[in-house]
Amino acid sequence: MHPLLPVMRAGLDPHADLVRMRRDRPVAAFPMLGLPKAWLVTRHEHVRRVLGDPRTFGNDLALARDLPATITAGRWRPGGLGFYDPPGHTRRRRLLAPAFRPRAIRGMTTRIEAIVDEQLDRLAHAGGPVELVRALAEPVAARVVGELVGVADADVLATGGGRFDISGELGMPLAAIVRSVSHLAELVRRQREGRRAGLLGRLIDEHGDHLADHELVGLADGLLTGGLDTTASMIATGVLVLLGDDDLAAAARAGGGPLDGVVDELLRYVCVAQLAFPRFARTGVVLAGRRIEAGEAVFCSLPTANRDPALGAGMDAVDPHRGPTPHLAFGFGTHRCLGAPLARLEMRIVFSALLRRFPGLRLAVPVERVGFRRFSIIHGVESLPVTW
């Protein structure tokens, strides 16, 4: 099998080899990213078990048996909260939690609507065709998370690009991460010394004496990359699905309860996050009859788990009437994505406003010419040309 199979897709569908693994070998030995011994988990029940059992499967890189010491010993860890276990994870998550409480998210609605309307005005002024990833999905995601964190949208865009592409050498995403960290370190320095804004400014005001710069950089990095890449990808791929189904598009245009069902199904069906943060076995454990030794890495395939027939009938189709499913698009357990409510809100606002403003919106190229990312931890379309 292809060594990068866990990040390969057939359009928006899980790769056929991953579907076969889910059926025949739901927990399989699968060396990845230079690790001589790692495991790939593809079935919903087993993924949920791994992600929901932090006493058996930890996130801390120090648990890993075969990672280079230069990685496991570093003070800063990419991904914000993703490579921390309690109590470090608990402390950091508690610092960020107030910004994502329901009342705080509801308070962002008017501002997000204004951001989306401004971008749609630019589309209308430019006229079709336009490329929707860079004309709408990325600018909206960057502006929203930038205002939340307290940095300019240009700074948000500077933190992205390349870190999720693992098509070549591992040094490519690592170099992108180093560039991002250097940029964020400068942003933290500016906020410490000058005007403070957003969540980053609040953290410095309230906890600056107890948070080192590398911790602030890590938290900002997790928020900015998560708020940009995953959200922008979900917006663009969600629009692609909506443009191929008149009934879905009508439900999204209507807003209200129908739109909630559409958004939830798109999250499950598309699931742009290919893999959860890797877990490392704290001790020897048996999962689906396979013995995983202490220190071995466990990778969970989220799109494949989200299409598991065990969740119900017709999981390879979008059905907004099926009712909520326990999908794993935002992960599960203590590391479930903190920004999930914000991402849902952005999708609701963008889909409804876009389809109302441009009722004749359609692809500007045949659907088979829409290109997808080939080997990326965050899946999505490379570009989405549309017209109206």
ROVEXMI-446635 format. One record per residue (C-alpha): y negated, x negated, z; residue number from 1. Coordinates in steps of 0.1 Angstrom, whole numbers, plus 5000, padded with zeros to 4 digits. Each point is the difference from the previous one (the first is absolute). Example, Ala and Ser with C-alpha at 12.3 -4.5 7.8 and 13.67 -1.06 7.14 Angstrom:
2
+------+------+------+-----+
!   c2 !   c1 !   c3 ! num !
+------+------+------+-----+
! 5045 ! 4877 ! 5078 !   1 !
! 4966 ! 4986 ! 4993 !   2 !
+------+------+------+-----+
! end
This chain:
388
+------+------+------+-----+
!   c2 !   c1 !   c3 ! num !
+------+------+------+-----+
! 5000 ! 5000 ! 5000 !   1 !
! 4964 ! 4990 ! 4994 !   2 !
! 4987 ! 4980 ! 5030 !   3 !
! 4968 ! 5022 ! 5001 !   4 !
! 5019 ! 5033 ! 4997 !   5 !
! 4985 ! 5014 ! 5032 !   6 !
! 4965 ! 5000 ! 4984 !   7 !
! 5012 ! 5012 ! 4966 !   8 !
! 4995 ! 5036 ! 4988 !   9 !
! 5007 ! 5021 ! 4969 !  10 !
! 4966 ! 5015 ! 4996 !  11 !
! 4995 ! 5019 ! 5032 !  12 !
! 5037 ! 5003 ! 5007 !  13 !
! 5021 ! 4976 ! 5021 !  14 !
! 5020 ! 4975 ! 4979 !  15 !
! 5034 ! 5013 ! 4991 !  16 !
! 5017 ! 4970 ! 5018 !  17 !
! 4982 ! 5010 ! 5032 !  18 !
! 5012 ! 5036 ! 4996 !  19 !
! 5036 ! 4987 ! 4996 !  20 !
! 4996 ! 4978 ! 5031 !  21 !
! 4988 ! 5030 ! 5020 !  22 !
! 5031 ! 5018 ! 4990 !  23 !
! 5026 ! 4972 ! 5003 !  24 !
! 4985 ! 4972 ! 5021 !  25 !
! 4971 ! 5014 ! 5021 !  26 !
! 4998 ! 4968 ! 5021 !  27 !
! 5006 ! 4970 ! 4977 !  28 !
! 4996 ! 4963 ! 5003 !  29 !
! 4970 ! 4991 ! 4977 !  30 !
! 4983 ! 4966 ! 5003 !  31 !
! 4963 ! 5004 ! 4994 !  32 !
! 4968 ! 4979 ! 5001 !  33 !
! 5019 ! 4968 ! 5005 !  34 !
! 5020 ! 5013 ! 5030 !  35 !
! 5037 ! 4990 ! 4996 !  36 !
! 5012 ! 5030 ! 5020 !  37 !
! 4982 ! 5033 ! 5000 !  38 !
! 5009 ! 5037 ! 4997 !  39 !
! 4988 ! 5029 ! 4979 !  40 !
! 5001 ! 5035 ! 5014 !  41 !
! 4997 ! 5030 ! 4976 !  42 !
! 5012 ! 5032 ! 5017 !  43 !
! 4976 ! 5022 ! 5019 !  44 !
! 5020 ! 5002 ! 5032 !  45 !
! 5004 ! 4962 ! 5002 !  46 !
! 4964 ! 4992 ! 4991 !  47 !
! 4988 ! 5024 ! 5027 !  48 !
! 5024 ! 4983 ! 5025 !  49 !
! 4987 ! 4965 ! 4992 !  50 !
! 4963 ! 5010 ! 5001 !  51 !
! 5004 ! 5022 ! 5031 !  52 !
! 5019 ! 4975 ! 5022 !  53 !
! 4976 ! 4972 ! 5010 !  54 !
! 5023 ! 4989 ! 5028 !  55 !
! 5026 ! 4990 ! 4974 !  56 !
! 4979 ! 4991 ! 4969 !  57 !
! 4967 ! 4982 ! 5007 !  58 !
! 4970 ! 4992 ! 4978 !  59 !
! 4990 ! 4966 ! 5015 !  60 !
! 5005 ! 4972 ! 4975 !  61 !
! 5011 ! 4978 ! 5029 !  62 !
! 5033 ! 5020 ! 5001 !  63 !
! 5009 ! 4989 ! 4965 !  64 !
! 5028 ! 4975 ! 4997 !  65 !
! 4992 ! 4984 ! 4967 !  66 !
! 4962 ! 5001 ! 4995 !  67 !
! 4981 ! 4967 ! 4999 !  68 !
! 4984 ! 4990 ! 5033 !  69 !
! 4967 ! 4998 ! 4983 !  70 !
! 5001 ! 5037 ! 4995 !  71 !
! 5015 ! 5011 ! 5033 !  72 !
! 4977 ! 4978 ! 5021 !  73 !
! 4967 ! 5011 ! 4984 !  74 !
! 4974 ! 5018 ! 5022 !  75 !
! 4989 ! 5023 ! 4972 !  76 !
! 5026 ! 5024 ! 4984 !  77 !
! 4993 ! 5019 ! 4968 !  78 !
! 5002 ! 5037 ! 5001 !  79 !
! 4980 ! 5008 ! 5031 !  80 !
! 5024 ! 5017 ! 5024 !  81 !
! 5031 ! 4996 ! 4978 !  82 !
! 5014 ! 4968 ! 5015 !  83 !
! 4994 ! 5007 ! 5036 !  84 !
! 5023 ! 5014 ! 5027 !  85 !
! 4989 ! 5016 ! 5033 !  86 !
! 4981 ! 4991 ! 5021 !  87 !
! 4978 ! 4983 ! 4973 !  88 !
! 5005 ! 5028 ! 4976 !  89 !
! 4992 ! 5027 ! 5026 !  90 !
! 4968 ! 4982 ! 5010 !  91 !
! 4987 ! 4996 ! 4965 !  92 !
! 5010 ! 5035 ! 4989 !  93 !
! 4982 ! 5015 ! 5030 !  94 !
! 4968 ! 4982 ! 4989 !  95 !
! 5001 ! 5017 ! 4966 !  96 !
! 5014 ! 5034 ! 5009 !  97 !
! 4966 ! 5017 ! 5009 !  98 !
! 4989 ! 4996 ! 4964 !  99 !
! 5030 ! 5020 ! 4987 ! 100 !
! 5001 ! 5029 ! 5024 ! 101 !
! 4998 ! 5034 ! 4984 ! 102 !
! 4964 ! 5006 ! 5010 ! 103 !
! 4989 ! 4967 ! 4986 ! 104 !
! 5018 ! 5006 ! 4967 ! 105 !
! 4986 ! 5035 ! 4997 ! 106 !
! 4965 ! 4985 ! 5006 ! 107 !
! 5005 ! 4978 ! 4969 ! 108 !
! 5006 ! 5030 ! 4976 ! 109 !
! 4964 ! 5005 ! 4989 ! 110 !
! 4995 ! 4963 ! 4993 ! 111 !
! 5032 ! 4997 ! 4980 ! 112 !
! 4991 ! 5031 ! 4980 ! 113 !
! 4966 ! 4984 ! 4992 ! 114 !
! 5016 ! 4967 ! 4990 ! 115 !
! 5025 ! 5018 ! 4977 ! 116 !
! 4972 ! 5022 ! 4985 ! 117 !
! 4979 ! 4968 ! 4992 ! 118 !
! 5030 ! 4984 ! 4982 ! 119 !
! 5006 ! 5033 ! 4980 ! 120 !
! 4963 ! 5000 ! 4990 ! 121 !
! 5005 ! 4965 ! 4986 ! 122 !
! 5031 ! 5012 ! 4981 ! 123 !
! 4981 ! 5030 ! 4985 ! 124 !
! 4971 ! 4977 ! 4990 ! 125 !
! 5022 ! 4975 ! 4984 ! 126 !
! 5021 ! 5026 ! 4981 ! 127 !
! 5036 ! 4996 ! 4991 ! 128 !
! 5022 ! 4982 ! 4996 ! 129 !
! 4999 ! 4980 ! 5033 ! 130 !
! 5025 ! 4979 ! 5019 ! 131 !
! 5005 ! 5019 ! 5032 ! 132 !
! 5014 ! 4973 ! 5022 ! 133 !
! 4968 ! 4979 ! 4999 ! 134 !
! 4976 ! 5029 ! 4993 ! 135 !
! 5012 ! 5022 ! 5029 ! 136 !
! 5030 ! 4991 ! 5021 ! 137 !
! 4990 ! 4965 ! 5010 ! 138 !
! 4962 ! 5007 ! 5005 ! 139 !
! 5007 ! 5030 ! 5022 ! 140 !
! 5026 ! 4982 ! 5021 ! 141 !
! 4978 ! 4969 ! 5004 ! 142 !
! 4969 ! 5019 ! 5010 ! 143 !
! 5018 ! 5022 ! 5025 ! 144 !
! 5018 ! 4972 ! 5018 ! 145 !
! 4970 ! 4977 ! 4997 ! 146 !
! 4978 ! 5025 ! 5018 ! 147 !
! 5027 ! 5006 ! 5026 ! 148 !
! 5004 ! 4963 ! 5008 ! 149 !
! 4963 ! 4991 ! 4995 ! 150 !
! 5000 ! 4978 ! 4969 ! 151 !
! 4988 ! 5005 ! 4964 ! 152 !
! 5024 ! 5014 ! 4974 ! 153 !
! 4996 ! 4967 ! 4980 ! 154 !
! 5014 ! 4982 ! 5031 ! 155 !
! 5029 ! 5024 ! 5001 ! 156 !
! 5008 ! 4994 ! 4964 ! 157 !
! 4998 ! 4962 ! 5007 ! 158 !
! 5029 ! 5003 ! 5025 ! 159 !
! 5023 ! 5016 ! 4974 ! 160 !
! 5016 ! 4987 ! 4969 ! 161 !
! 5033 ! 4981 ! 4997 ! 162 !
! 5014 ! 5002 ! 5035 ! 163 !
! 5026 ! 5026 ! 4992 ! 164 !
! 5011 ! 4985 ! 4967 ! 165 !
! 5033 ! 4981 ! 5005 ! 166 !
! 5009 ! 4996 ! 4964 ! 167 !
! 4995 ! 4963 ! 5001 ! 168 !
! 5000 ! 4973 ! 5027 ! 169 !
! 4996 ! 5011 ! 5036 ! 170 !
! 4969 ! 4977 ! 5000 ! 171 !
! 4981 ! 5025 ! 4979 ! 172 !
! 4997 ! 5028 ! 5026 ! 173 !
! 4996 ! 4974 ! 5027 ! 174 !
! 4970 ! 4985 ! 4982 ! 175 !
! 4985 ! 5034 ! 4996 ! 176 !
! 5004 ! 5006 ! 5038 ! 177 !
! 4984 ! 4966 ! 5008 ! 178 !
! 4970 ! 5010 ! 4978 ! 179 !
! 4997 ! 5034 ! 5017 ! 180 !
! 5002 ! 4984 ! 5035 ! 181 !
! 4973 ! 4975 ! 4992 ! 182 !
! 4977 ! 5028 ! 4987 ! 183 !
! 5007 ! 5022 ! 5031 ! 184 !
! 4994 ! 4971 ! 5024 ! 185 !
! 4965 ! 4998 ! 4985 ! 186 !
! 4995 ! 5037 ! 5004 ! 187 !
! 5010 ! 4998 ! 5036 ! 188 !
! 4976 ! 4971 ! 5006 ! 189 !
! 4971 ! 5020 ! 4984 ! 190 !
! 5007 ! 5030 ! 5022 ! 191 !
! 5002 ! 4979 ! 5032 ! 192 !
! 4967 ! 4983 ! 4992 ! 193 !
! 4981 ! 5029 ! 4984 ! 194 !
! 4999 ! 5037 ! 4993 ! 195 !
! 5032 ! 5017 ! 5010 ! 196 !
! 5014 ! 5030 ! 4982 ! 197 !
! 5031 ! 5022 ! 4999 ! 198 !
! 5033 ! 4995 ! 5018 ! 199 !
! 4997 ! 4962 ! 4998 ! 200 !
! 4966 ! 5001 ! 5017 ! 201 !
! 5012 ! 5024 ! 5027 ! 202 !
! 5030 ! 4977 ! 5007 ! 203 !
! 4976 ! 4971 ! 5004 ! 204 !
! 4976 ! 5020 ! 5022 ! 205 !
! 5026 ! 5013 ! 5023 ! 206 !
! 5027 ! 4974 ! 4999 ! 207 !
! 4985 ! 4969 ! 4985 ! 208 !
! 5003 ! 4979 ! 5030 ! 209 !
! 5038 ! 5006 ! 5001 ! 210 !
! 5007 ! 5000 ! 4963 ! 211 !
! 5002 ! 4967 ! 4982 ! 212 !
! 4987 ! 4997 ! 4965 ! 213 !
! 5036 ! 4996 ! 4986 ! 214 !
! 5009 ! 5033 ! 5017 ! 215 !
! 4970 ! 5018 ! 4985 ! 216 !
! 5008 ! 4986 ! 4966 ! 217 !
! 5036 ! 5012 ! 5002 ! 218 !
! 4990 ! 5035 ! 5010 ! 219 !
! 4974 ! 5002 ! 4973 ! 220 !
! 5024 ! 4986 ! 4974 ! 221 !
! 5026 ! 5027 ! 5009 ! 222 !
! 4974 ! 5028 ! 4998 ! 223 !
! 4984 ! 4988 ! 4967 ! 224 !
! 5031 ! 4992 ! 4980 ! 225 !
! 5018 ! 5031 ! 5012 ! 226 !
! 4970 ! 5022 ! 4994 ! 227 !
! 4994 ! 4986 ! 4965 ! 228 !
! 5033 ! 4993 ! 4983 ! 229 !
! 5023 ! 5027 ! 5012 ! 230 !
! 4973 ! 5027 ! 4999 ! 231 !
! 4987 ! 4991 ! 4965 ! 232 !
! 5036 ! 4998 ! 4987 ! 233 !
! 5008 ! 5034 ! 5015 ! 234 !
! 4969 ! 5016 ! 4985 ! 235 !
! 5007 ! 4986 ! 4965 ! 236 !
! 5037 ! 5007 ! 4999 ! 237 !
! 4994 ! 5034 ! 5016 ! 238 !
! 4976 ! 5009 ! 4971 ! 239 !
! 5026 ! 4989 ! 4975 ! 240 !
! 5026 ! 5024 ! 5015 ! 241 !
! 4974 ! 5028 ! 5002 ! 242 !
! 4991 ! 4996 ! 4963 ! 243 !
! 5036 ! 5005 ! 4990 ! 244 !
! 5005 ! 5033 ! 5019 ! 245 !
! 4976 ! 5029 ! 4995 ! 246 !
! 5013 ! 5019 ! 5030 ! 247 !
! 4995 ! 4970 ! 5023 ! 248 !
! 4965 ! 4994 ! 4986 ! 249 !
! 4991 ! 5037 ! 5006 ! 250 !
! 5012 ! 4997 ! 5036 ! 251 !
! 4979 ! 4968 ! 5005 ! 252 !
! 4970 ! 5016 ! 4984 ! 253 !
! 5002 ! 5030 ! 5023 ! 254 !
! 4998 ! 4980 ! 5032 ! 255 !
! 5010 ! 5014 ! 5034 ! 256 !
! 5036 ! 5004 ! 5010 ! 257 !
! 5015 ! 4995 ! 4965 ! 258 !
! 4983 ! 4966 ! 4997 ! 259 !
! 5015 ! 4989 ! 5033 ! 260 !
! 5035 ! 5006 ! 4986 ! 261 !
! 4991 ! 4981 ! 4968 ! 262 !
! 4987 ! 4970 ! 5019 ! 263 !
! 5030 ! 4998 ! 5023 ! 264 !
! 5024 ! 5002 ! 4971 ! 265 !
! 4981 ! 4974 ! 4979 ! 266 !
! 5002 ! 4977 ! 5030 ! 267 !
! 5037 ! 5004 ! 5003 ! 268 !
! 5007 ! 4999 ! 4962 ! 269 !
! 4978 ! 4972 ! 4990 ! 270 !
! 5001 ! 4979 ! 5032 ! 271 !
! 4980 ! 4970 ! 4988 ! 272 !
! 5011 ! 4978 ! 5030 ! 273 !
! 5032 ! 4985 ! 4986 ! 274 !
! 5012 ! 4984 ! 5033 ! 275 !
! 4991 ! 5004 ! 5036 ! 276 !
! 4990 ! 4969 ! 5019 ! 277 !
! 5032 ! 4980 ! 5005 ! 278 !
! 5018 ! 5004 ! 5033 ! 279 !
! 5021 ! 4972 ! 5017 ! 280 !
! 5030 ! 5008 ! 5020 ! 281 !
! 4995 ! 4990 ! 5037 ! 282 !
! 5038 ! 4999 ! 5006 ! 283 !
! 5031 ! 5006 ! 4980 ! 284 !
! 5003 ! 5036 ! 4989 ! 285 !
! 5022 ! 5021 ! 4978 ! 286 !
! 4983 ! 5023 ! 4975 ! 287 !
! 5020 ! 5022 ! 4976 ! 288 !
! 5030 ! 4978 ! 5007 ! 289 !
! 4982 ! 4967 ! 4992 ! 290 !
! 4995 ! 4973 ! 5026 ! 291 !
! 4964 ! 4988 ! 5001 ! 292 !
! 4996 ! 4968 ! 5021 ! 293 !
! 4971 ! 4992 ! 5022 ! 294 !
! 4970 ! 4986 ! 4981 ! 295 !
! 5010 ! 5014 ! 4966 ! 296 !
! 4974 ! 5019 ! 4981 ! 297 !
! 5004 ! 5037 ! 4991 ! 298 !
! 4980 ! 5015 ! 4971 ! 299 !
! 4997 ! 5037 ! 4997 ! 300 !
! 4995 ! 5017 ! 4966 ! 301 !
! 4976 ! 5028 ! 5006 ! 302 !
! 5000 ! 5017 ! 4965 ! 303 !
! 5038 ! 5001 ! 4999 ! 304 !
! 5002 ! 5014 ! 5035 ! 305 !
! 4974 ! 5027 ! 4991 ! 306 !
! 5022 ! 5012 ! 4971 ! 307 !
! 5032 ! 5001 ! 5021 ! 308 !
! 5019 ! 5032 ! 4991 ! 309 !
! 5007 ! 5003 ! 5038 ! 310 !
! 4964 ! 5013 ! 5003 ! 311 !
! 5007 ! 5030 ! 4978 ! 312 !
! 5005 ! 5011 ! 4964 ! 313 !
! 4980 ! 4988 ! 4971 ! 314 !
! 4984 ! 4970 ! 5017 ! 315 !
! 4994 ! 4983 ! 4966 ! 316 !
! 4974 ! 5027 ! 4992 ! 317 !
! 4967 ! 5010 ! 5015 ! 318 !
! 5003 ! 5034 ! 5017 ! 319 !
! 4969 ! 5009 ! 5022 ! 320 !
! 5018 ! 5031 ! 5012 ! 321 !
! 5030 ! 4983 ! 5016 ! 322 !
! 4982 ! 4996 ! 5033 ! 323 !
! 4994 ! 4968 ! 5019 ! 324 !
! 5026 ! 4973 ! 4999 ! 325 !
! 5004 ! 4971 ! 5024 ! 326 !
! 4990 ! 4975 ! 4972 ! 327 !
! 4992 ! 4964 ! 5008 ! 328 !
! 4971 ! 4994 ! 4977 ! 329 !
! 4979 ! 4988 ! 5030 ! 330 !
! 5030 ! 4984 ! 5018 ! 331 !
! 5014 ! 5013 ! 5032 ! 332 !
! 4999 ! 4992 ! 5037 ! 333 !
! 4976 ! 4979 ! 5019 ! 334 !
! 4988 ! 4983 ! 4968 ! 335 !
! 4994 ! 5032 ! 4981 ! 336 !
! 4968 ! 4995 ! 4980 ! 337 !
! 4970 ! 5007 ! 5022 ! 338 !
! 4978 ! 5009 ! 4970 ! 339 !
! 5023 ! 5027 ! 4987 ! 340 !
! 4976 ! 5029 ! 5008 ! 341 !
! 4972 ! 4983 ! 4982 ! 342 !
! 5021 ! 4993 ! 4969 ! 343 !
! 5011 ! 5037 ! 4999 ! 344 !
! 4964 ! 5011 ! 5003 ! 345 !
! 4989 ! 4977 ! 4971 ! 346 !
! 5028 ! 5013 ! 4978 ! 347 !
! 4991 ! 5036 ! 5007 ! 348 !
! 4963 ! 4995 ! 4993 ! 349 !
! 5005 ! 4979 ! 4968 ! 350 !
! 5027 ! 5022 ! 4984 ! 351 !
! 4982 ! 5033 ! 5006 ! 352 !
! 4965 ! 4987 ! 4990 ! 353 !
! 5013 ! 4981 ! 4969 ! 354 !
! 5019 ! 5029 ! 4985 ! 355 !
! 4972 ! 5025 ! 5008 ! 356 !
! 4974 ! 4978 ! 4984 ! 357 !
! 5021 ! 4992 ! 4969 ! 358 !
! 5023 ! 5030 ! 4994 ! 359 !
! 5009 ! 4985 ! 4966 ! 360 !
! 5010 ! 4966 ! 5014 ! 361 !
! 5029 ! 4985 ! 4981 ! 362 !
! 5016 ! 4966 ! 4993 ! 363 !
! 4982 ! 4981 ! 4972 ! 364 !
! 5033 ! 4983 ! 4990 ! 365 !
! 5036 ! 5012 ! 4997 ! 366 !
! 5016 ! 5001 ! 5034 ! 367 !
! 5026 ! 4974 ! 4990 ! 368 !
! 4971 ! 4975 ! 4995 ! 369 !
! 4989 ! 5002 ! 5036 ! 370 !
! 5009 ! 4967 ! 5014 ! 371 !
! 5013 ! 4995 ! 5035 ! 372 !
! 5000 ! 4970 ! 5023 ! 373 !
! 5032 ! 4981 ! 4995 ! 374 !
! 5007 ! 4980 ! 5031 ! 375 !
! 4976 ! 5011 ! 5027 ! 376 !
! 5006 ! 5010 ! 5037 ! 377 !
! 4973 ! 5027 ! 4993 ! 378 !
! 5011 ! 5020 ! 4970 ! 379 !
! 4975 ! 5017 ! 4976 ! 380 !
! 4986 ! 5002 ! 4965 ! 381 !
! 4983 ! 4970 ! 4985 ! 382 !
! 4975 ! 5023 ! 4983 ! 383 !
! 4996 ! 5037 ! 4994 ! 384 !
! 4979 ! 5009 ! 4969 ! 385 !
! 4988 ! 5036 ! 5001 ! 386 !
! 4976 ! 5022 ! 4981 ! 387 !
! 4989 ! 5036 ! 5000 ! 388 !
+------+------+------+-----+
! end
